[in-house]
Amino acid sequence: MRSSLWKAGLFAVSGAIGLAAQEQPTSHDEPIHTLHVYTDLVQVPTLVLGGNRKPLKTPLPEKRFSVSIDYGPWFQVTHARQEGNDPISLSILLDTSGPAADLMPKISDAISALAPSSLSARDHVSIYAIDCDLTRSLNDQPAESTSLKLGVDLALRPWKIRQQDQHAASCKQSVPLWDALGFVANELYKLPGRRVILVVSDGRDSGSVRLWNEVRTFTQATGVAVFGMINTAVTSGWNSAMRWHQSDANAFQTICELSGGMVMATSPDSIGKTLERSIAMLRDRYIVEFPRPSNSTRGDFIRPSGISVPIRDPALLADPTTVPSDPSHAPEQGQRRILLKPK
């Protein structure tokens, strides 16, 4: 994707559908319309920010967007629009360790307040928490204020009990951050809609089996954008999260940005507004649309967004009712090595 403005990245989504109508005579010689459907276009949710990493004040025209697939020639997109109210499949991962724990007392009210102003019943939400174990309290449910609050409260209940009882036994996380994030991404990529993980964490891993770069590759290949939310205490002494020097923090930032998300700093008092801003940022993304590459013969993935390119079906192409696409209107795929889709 090319633009004179800074971009946080791209991430994946399902292919759009091209439609064509053909007429077939009936036994009474009366023509009827037959709708023939075939996949041809690719859609890319694209996060575009200004130099200050804030949303643009003026929308970009679609002519400002071009694509290059695997280092192939640049090609202007067919169409681009802002995402708006497209349904979102959102997974929220709450990490109760480190400075992120200071964000937990107010996060239940903050998340429940997202509905119905920022999230509607068309959006589905899952809620996870990393405490002694990785738990899921809400699974792919329509976004509704009461259910969101109940889901967060259930996820954080064991942690809150230990915070209130000074004599309660402590525990060690059995599922570190990268392993937890990989599991959540694996569950989420099976769902429809614009797939997003919101991670409230300090961004540090405590010894996962899964490497952070595996998580980065997986989220790209499965079309899952990761947005991180960290306590400002983590970045004290630096100007922003971009100035972190710890390897874990850099890895967290890399996972977020190369999956099409970003890291946002917040505090216990501003957690609500930061959550609202993150959803508004999702709504402001551009859905960039272009035809399947003219020289693509298989289903491919485009880094860093992990877009699934529709496979050419010989039987479909041979069908006389199929309206063929014009190769001159499609981009040309380069020779760069592609990502493999997780099994």
C-alpha positions, 0 to 999 in steps of 0.5 A: 500500500502506498501513500505519502502519509505514515501507515501502521499497516494492513491486515486481512479480511475475506474476499469481496464478491463479484456479481453478474447476471445472465438470462436463461429461457424458461419452458415458456420462452420467458427470460428470467435473470440468473444470478451467478456469483464468483470471487474476484476482489480482495479487500484490505482494512488499512490503518492510515494515520498522520505523522503524529500517529493520530487519525487524519482530519480529512478523508483520503480519496481512493486515488491516493491508494496503490498496491504492490503484491510481492514486490510486483508493479504498483497498481492503483486500487479499484475502490477505497472507503472508510470502514464505518460500521462494518461488523467487528469480531473483537477479542479483549485480552486482559493481562493482570501482571505488571503495571497493567494490573493498575488498569484493571479496577476501572476497566469493567465499567470502561469496556461496558460503556463501549456499548452501544456508543462504540460497539453495537449488537452487530459486533461480537466480543470475546473476553479473556484474562491472563491470571494464574491461568488463561480464562475466557468468560465471554465467547463471540457474543453480541456487544451489549453493555450488561454482558460486557460488564459481566464478562469482564467481572467474571474474567477478573474475579479470581484476581480481584479476590486475591487483591482483596484478601492479603492472605490469599495464596499467590500464583504464577502465570501458567500461560505467558503473554505470547502463548495466550495471544497466539491462542486468542488469535487462533480462536478469533481467525475462525470468526467472520467480520473485521477481526481485532484483538485488544490486549491490555498488558505491559507487553512483556512475556514471562517465558512462552513456548511460542516465540513472539515472531511466531505470533507476529507471523500468525496474526498476519497470516490469519488476518487478525489486527492486534491493538495494545494498550499499556499503562503509562507507567511502563513508558515513564522516562520516555516520550512514547511507547516508540522509545522503549528499549526492552526487547519484550516491549519492542516485540509487543510493538512489532506484533501490533504494528505489523498486524495492522494495529498499534500500541496506545498508552493510557492510565487508570483515569483515562482508560475509558477514553482510550478504549473509545479512541481505539474503536473509533480508530478501527471505524476510521480504517480504509477498506481498500479493494482491488482485483485478484492478481492477474498472474496468481494461480493459487491462494496467497497471503500478502505481507504484512496484512495476510490477505487471502487471495481467491483461488482461480477455479478452472471449472468456474472459469470454464462456465459459460455463465461466468463473466471473465474479469479483465486482466488489464484491470488487475495488479501483477503479482511479484516473485517474493516468497509468501507466508503460509497459512496456519493449518 
